[in-house]
Amino acid sequence: MSDSTKLIGAVLASSTISALSTYLLLKYLNKPSESSNPNIQTETNNAPSSSSSSQPHRIHFDKDFAESEIRKIRYEESEKQKSLLESGQSNEIYEEQNNRTKLFYGEEAFNNIKNAFVIVVGLGGVGSAAAHTLLRSGVGRLRLIDPDVVTLSSLNRNALAQRKDVGRTKAQVLKDYFAKISPETRVEALQMFFTYDLAPTLLEGNPTYVLDCIDNKETKVALMYYCKQHGIPIISSFGAGSSCDPTKISVTDIADTFGCPLGRDIRRELRIKGVTEGILCVSSAEKNRKKMIPLTETEVEEIRAQKSQGVVRLLRVGTLGVSMPIPSIFGTAMANAILNSLAGLPVIFRGEVIVPPSMHEAARCAKLLAKTEHFLNNTPQSKTLAEISPDLLRYVLEQVWHSESSINVDSRGILTVARWRPERPLTVDNMVVLTEKEHNFHKKVKVVEESYPEDVVKRIDSVLAKERQP
């Protein structure tokens, strides 16, 4: 009988995990049988068998008894939690609420998390999810920065906002909900635009980490550059709004990101400022992305109305459709990276990191470029190879020209890199990508305006102008 009792105890313990599992178990096992205990029934299948003298022994329990025990367990747990809350023992409540996090990371690592000060800039789908995750993981202090208000269209991706919050500031909405979830956490809400000039004020207090969840390129670059200048750890979210494939999302150093149009522009701007690595990024390598939709007249009028009321917004020229899970995954991935860092765990899992295309093509282009420069300008090949590295040519190929011909994006063939204007130095802002056929023609060009259509020259000059050092 003691064995039966132990088994009943195990079943009861598992039933407390979920009412659904209990229901299914009862539905499967609730059949009448005999037992010396009125709450426990046993059933032995005595049907004849050709393979065994006895059949498996199954144990059942009375539904009312089980539900009574479950209610008792849940009531005791509820009373314990209620007593804890009413006692005002804030620290004990906080520790109990974060018990699972502590069990996972360990006591020392959890203390690092509890003592961390994290600033989240941008509280849309990415930022709200990141802040929410950090709060529930026990981060002791959060500063939330966003100039915008909750709108109906933002409810599809905001982590906590409800319809009743429409029109309220995103920062204050999160702060209010956070106070209900973890009142012990110190939360600051600032309805402000981040600018480089305001950075010393907005980022004061020696933050442990800064999360860049901004959707404006210029502001992102300013935040990333400031943090890099001042040694503040930062993790940035690249474009999440146009993606739908979570398997293409990764956490890498900015030097290893690729395939993201927004990321491409950010890398270019930071490169001009001398920053090429040392910033963590969450990005997607997904190729099939949604295109930006121009603003409607209603949206334009809304921005004008807000401006007339003194609400200054950065210019927005269009709207991206958003698949709700992707911004949430971006934000959760950012928070997870910070938690891992605080706990001393890997942030970038090198064995699984998504890496850019092979350097083989860039090395081939470097050798061909050196030969061409020697043929046209009598420049020693060793000099060209010393000054123009394969890594730089990979940047020109993938970031500047998107691995397409500069002359005609529809041209097909093996690509190479060449000097654009023969009279100018061989620098990043004077390099084009050409097919083999185009390259053979271009080697004879003396003045580009005399050899190519005006629109082609203007387009190429416009792209290269963005690469020019200030």
N, C-alpha and C positions, 0 to 999 in steps of 0.2 A: 504493500500500500504506500510505502514511503517513496518508491520510485514514481508511482502515479502522481503523488502530490508534487514532486519536483517538476514533473513534466507540466502539470497544471500551472505551476508558478511561472515556468518559462513562457507558456502560452499567454498568461495574463500580462507578463512584462512586455511581450512584443505587442500586445493589443493596445497598450497605452501609447504607442508611437503614432498610431493613426486610427481614427474611427472607421475609416473605409476598410483598412485591412482587417479590422475586427469583424466588421459586417460580412465581408467575403468569407472569412474563416468560419464564422457562425453558420452562414448559409450552406457551406460545404459540409460541416460536421454535425449540424443539429439534427440528430436522429435519436429516437428513444432506445434505451438499453438498460441493463441492470447493473447496480453497484451498491455496495454497503453504505456509501456516502450519497445522500440524496442530491447533492450538487455535482456529483461526478458519475458519469455513466461509462460503462465499458461494453464493447461489442466484439464478439468473436465470431468470425465467419466459419461455421461448421460444415459448409457445403463440401461434398466429397471432391477430392483432387487426385489426379493421377500422378502429380509430380511431388506432392508433399503431404505429410500426415496432418499438418495444421496450416491455417491461413494467417496472414498478418494480423496483429492485435492493434486495434485503433481505440484511442481514448477521446471522449467527448466531454463537454461540460455544459452546465445549464446556462442558457442565455441570460436569464435574469440575474443569476449569481455573478456572471462575468461582468455584466453592465454595472451592477452594484459596486463591484471591486474597482472598476475603471473610474466610476464617479467618485469613489472614495479617494483614490490616488490623485485624481485631478483636483479634487476639492482641497486635499491636504497641501498640494503644491501651490494652488491658488492662494490659500490662506497664508502660506509661508511668504509668497511674494508680496501679498497685501500687507502683511505684518512688517516686512522689510521696508516697504514704501512709507508706511505710516510712522515708522520709527524715526524717520528723518536721517538715517545713517547713510548719507549720500555716497560716501566712499565705498561702503560695503555693497550698495546697490550697483554702483558703477562696475565694481569688480565682478559681481555676479552676472551682470548684463554682458560683459566682455569675456566671460569665462572661456567660451569656445575659441576665441581669437588667441587668448593666452595659452590654451592647451596646444594650439597648432604651432605658434611661433616660439613658445617658451617664455619663462618669467623675465629674463634679461631683455630679450627682444621686444616683449610687450611693453616694458618700461620705456624703451626708446620710442615706441609708437605713441604711448600715452603722453610723453613729454615733447612730442613733435609739434611744430608750428608750421602749418601748411597754408599757403595763399593760393586761392583758385581765382584766376582772372578769366571771366567769361562763363556765364551760367546758363547756357543753352542746353541742348540735348547731351553734349559731351560733359560740360562742366558740372551740371547738376547731378549727373550720374556719378562722376568722380567724387564730388564733395559728399554725396550721400553715402558712398561706399567707405570713404575715409572716416566719416562720423560713426557709422555702425561698426567700424573696425577698431575704434577706441582712440583715434587721434585726439589729443587734448585741446588743441587750439586751431581754429580755422578762421581765415579772413576771406570773405566772399566779395568779389568786385565785379560789378556789371552795371552799365548805365541804363539798361533797357527795362521794359515792363512786360509782364505776362500778357500774351495775346491768345486769342482762340486758336490761331494757327500753330502756336507753339506748344499747345497741350498734347500734341501727338508724340512729343519727345522729351518734354520736361519731366524729370524724375518724380516730382511730388506735387506740382501745381494742379489745382482743380479749377472748375469753371468759376467758382466764387472768387478766385484770385486774379481773374482777368482785370488788367488795369493797375495792379499793384506791382511794385518793383520786384524783380526776380530775386535780388539779394535778400530783401526783407521777407519774402515768402519762404525762402529756404530757411532763413534764420528762425522764423516762427515754428516751422515744422520740426526743425532740429531741436528746438527747446523742449518739445514734447517727447522726442525720441531719446535724447540724452542731455538733460539739463545741466549735467556736470561739465559738458564740453563748452569751452569759451568760444563763442561765435561772434564775429564782427561782420556787419553788413554795410557795404559802401556802394551807393548808386553813383558811380563815377566812370568816366572814360579813362582808360589807361593811356598815358602819353609818356614819352621819354622824360619830359621835364618834370612830370609828377612822380616819376618812379621812386626817387629817394623818400618821398612821403608815403606812397602807397605800399612800398615794399619794406618799410622800416620795421625794426624789431628782430633782425637776424633770423629770417625764416629758414626752416629746415629744408623746405622744397617750395618751388613755385610751379603751378600748373598753368600752362598756356592753352586755354580753351577758346581763344578768340577766333572769330571767323573773318577778320579783316587782315589782309596781307601786311599792310604797312605797320599796323599796330603790333602784329605778331613779331615782325622783324625787330621793332623797337624794344619789345619786351625781352626777346631772346638775346639781343645784342647787349642790353643793359645787364642782364643776369650774367652773361658770359664775361663782360668787363669787370664785374664786381664779385665774381666767384660765388654766385648764388646758384645752387643746384636747380635745374629747371628741366621739365619734361614738356614737350610740345605735341599737340594734336594737329596732324595735317588734315586734308580734306576727308570728311566723313559723310557729308550730305549727298554725294552723288554715287555712293557705293551700295551694293547689296550682297556681297559675298564675304562672309565673316572669315573664311579660310584664308583670305589674302591679307589679313591684318597681322602686323608684326610690330614688335618693339625693338628698335635698333638705334645705333648712333646715327646722327644726321648724315654722316659720310656714306652710310650704307643704304640709305633710303633711295628708292627709285620708283618710277611708274605713276607718281602722283603729280598732276598738273600744278596744284597749289604748292606742293613741296618743291617742285622745280623752280618756281619763281622765288620762293623763300631762300633756297640754296644760292641762287644767283645773287640776290641782294646781300646775303650774309658774306658770300665770298668776296664781294667788292669791299666789304668792311673788314676783311681779313679773317673771317670765321669759317672754317671748313669742317670742323669736327668738335666733339666734346659736348654735344647737346643730345639728350635722349629724345626720341620721337616715336609716336605711334602713327603708323601710316598704313595705307592699303596699296598693294601692287595691282589692284583690279584694273583691267583695261576697258571693259565695257561700262562706261559711266554715263549717267544722265547729263543732258546739257542744261545750261542755265536758261530760265524762262524770263523774258523781260517783265519789268514791273507793270502791273495793271494801273489804270488811271486812278482807281480807288486807293491803291497803295501809295501812289505818288502824292495824292491829295492828303493822305494820312500823315505822311512825312512832313508836308508843308504845314499842316495844321499844328503838328507837334513843334515845329520850328517856330511858328508864330507865338506859341505858348512858352517859348524859352527852352524847349527840349532840343538840344543840338545833337544831331545824329550824323555819323559818317555817311558819305554818299554810297548808296547801294544801287546798282544798275540792273539787277535781276534777282530772281529767286530760284533756288534749287529745290527739287523734290527730295524728300527725305524718307528713307525706310527706317522706322523707329528703332529697330534693334541695333543698327550699326553705330549711331552716336552713343548709345548706351554701352555697347561693347568697347568702343574707343575709351570712354570715360572710366569704365571698370578696369580696363587694361592699364590705364595711366595710374589709377589708384593702386592696383596690384603691384606695379613696378616700384612705386614709392614704398609700399609696405615691405616688399622684398628687400629693398635697399636698406631700410631702417632695421630689418631683422638680420642683415648680413647674408642674405640669400642672393643667388644670381638674379640679375635684372634682365640681361640679354642671355638667352640660352643658346650658346654658340653652336651646339650640335644641331639646332633646329632653325637657325637664323636664315631668313631669305636674303640671298646675296645678289648683287647686281650682275649683269651679264659678264662673261669671261673677258679678261684683258687681252685675249689673243687678237681680236680684231683691232683693238687700239694699238697694240704693238706692231701689227702689220702695217697699219696706216702711218705710224711713226717712221718706219723704215722707208716706205714709199715717199713720204714727204721729204725726208732727208735726201733721197736720191734726186727728187724733182728740184729741190732748192739748190743742190750742187750743180745740176744741169743748167738751170736758168740763171742762177746768180753766183755760181762758183763758190758757194758757201760749203765749207768742209762738212761732210756728213756727221762727223763726231760732234761738231759744234751744234748742229741742229738737234741731234739726239740728246745732247746735254741740256739744252734749253727747253725743248718741247718733249715732255715725258709722255709715256702712254696713258698715264692717269689723267693728264690734262686733255689729251685727245679724246679720251673716253667721255670726259665732261662735254667737250665740243660736240661729239657725236650724239650722245644721249640727252644731254640737258639743253644745249643750245638749239640743235637741229632735229631732235626727236628721232634720230636714226633714219632720216629722210633726206632726199636731195634738196639742197638749198635752192636750186634753179627750178625744179619741178617736182613737187611732192609725189606725183604719180609715176615718176621715173623708176624703173626697176633695174637692178644690177648690183654688182659689188661696189661698195661705197669706199671712198677715200677722202682725205682732208687736204685742202689746198689753200694757198694764200689768195685772198679775194682781190684786193687792189695791189697790183705789182709794185706801185711806188711807195706803199706803206709797209712798216715793219711787220714781221710775222708774229702777231700776238693774238690772243683769244678774240679780240674785237675786230680781227681781220682774217678770220678763217671761215671757210665754207665747206660743206660736205657735197661731194659730186660723185656721180656714177663714173665708171671707167670711160665711157664715151664722152661724157661732159668734161671729164678731166683732160682728155686728149685735146679737145677744142680749147679749153681754158688756158692751156699752156702757151697758146699762141696769142692770147689776149694781151694788149698793151694798155688800153683804156676801156674800162668796163662799160661806160656809157655808150661807146661806139660799137660794142659787141652784143649787148643784151637789151631787151625791151625796157623802156623806162619804168614800168610798173614792177618788173623783176628787180631792178637796181634799187628802187625805193624800198621795196619790201625787205631785201637783204640788208640794206643799210640800217633800216629801222630795227631789225633784230639785233644786229651787231652793236648798235648804239647802246643797247641795254647792258652790254658786257664791258663798256668802256669805263676805265677807272676814273673817278672824279678828279 
